[in-house]
Amino acid sequence: MEEANLLNDLHLTVRELSNTYEELSLLYEISDLFSTLDINEICENLANEAITTIGVKTAAVLF
């Protein structure tokens, strides 16, 4: 029984580690992309992504 619990914990930990790796990889890719853009291009990309993801007609970034 203890072996099954340890194996289950191992699977959960591997899954969590994999998810964290994917999140960090995405953040790295985004930071690499945005490093070459100016603030207006970044805001435009964020607004466009929000429109697509959320399904709204318009979006704005205020700063």
C-alpha positions in Angstrom: 0.0 0.0 0.0 2.8 2.4 0.9 4.5 1.6 -2.4 1.3 2.5 -4.3 1.1 5.8 -2.4 4.8 6.6 -3.2 4.2 5.8 -6.9 1.1 8.0 -7.0 3.1 10.8 -5.4 5.9 10.4 -7.9 3.4 10.6 -10.8 1.8 13.7 -9.4 5.2 15.3 -8.8 6.3 14.5 -12.4 3.1 16.0 -13.8 3.5 19.1 -11.7 7.1 19.5 -12.8 6.1 19.0 -16.4 3.5 21.7 -16.1 5.9 24.1 -14.4 8.4 23.5 -17.2 5.8 24.3 -19.9 4.8 27.5 -18.1 8.4 28.6 -17.7 9.1 27.8 -21.4 6.2 29.9 -22.4 7.3 32.8 -20.3 10.8 32.6 -21.8 9.4 32.6 -25.3 7.2 35.5 -24.6 10.0 37.5 -23.0 12.2 36.8 -25.9 9.5 38.0 -28.3 8.7 41.1 -26.4 12.4 42.1 -25.9 12.5 43.3 -29.5 9.3 45.3 -29.4 8.5 48.8 -28.1 5.8 49.4 -25.5 3.2 50.2 -28.1 3.7 47.0 -30.0 3.6 45.0 -26.8 0.3 46.6 -25.8 -1.1 46.0 -29.2 -0.1 42.4 -29.0 -1.6 42.0 -25.5 -4.9 43.6 -26.6 -5.1 41.4 -29.7 -4.4 38.3 -27.6 -7.1 39.3 -25.2 -9.6 39.8 -28.0 -8.8 36.4 -29.4 -8.7 34.5 -26.1 -11.6 36.1 -24.3 -13.8 36.6 -27.4 -14.5 40.3 -27.0 -14.8 42.8 -29.7 -12.3 45.4 -28.4 -9.7 45.6 -25.7 -7.4 48.3 -24.4 -4.2 48.5 -22.3 -4.0 51.5 -20.1 -0.7 52.7 -18.7 
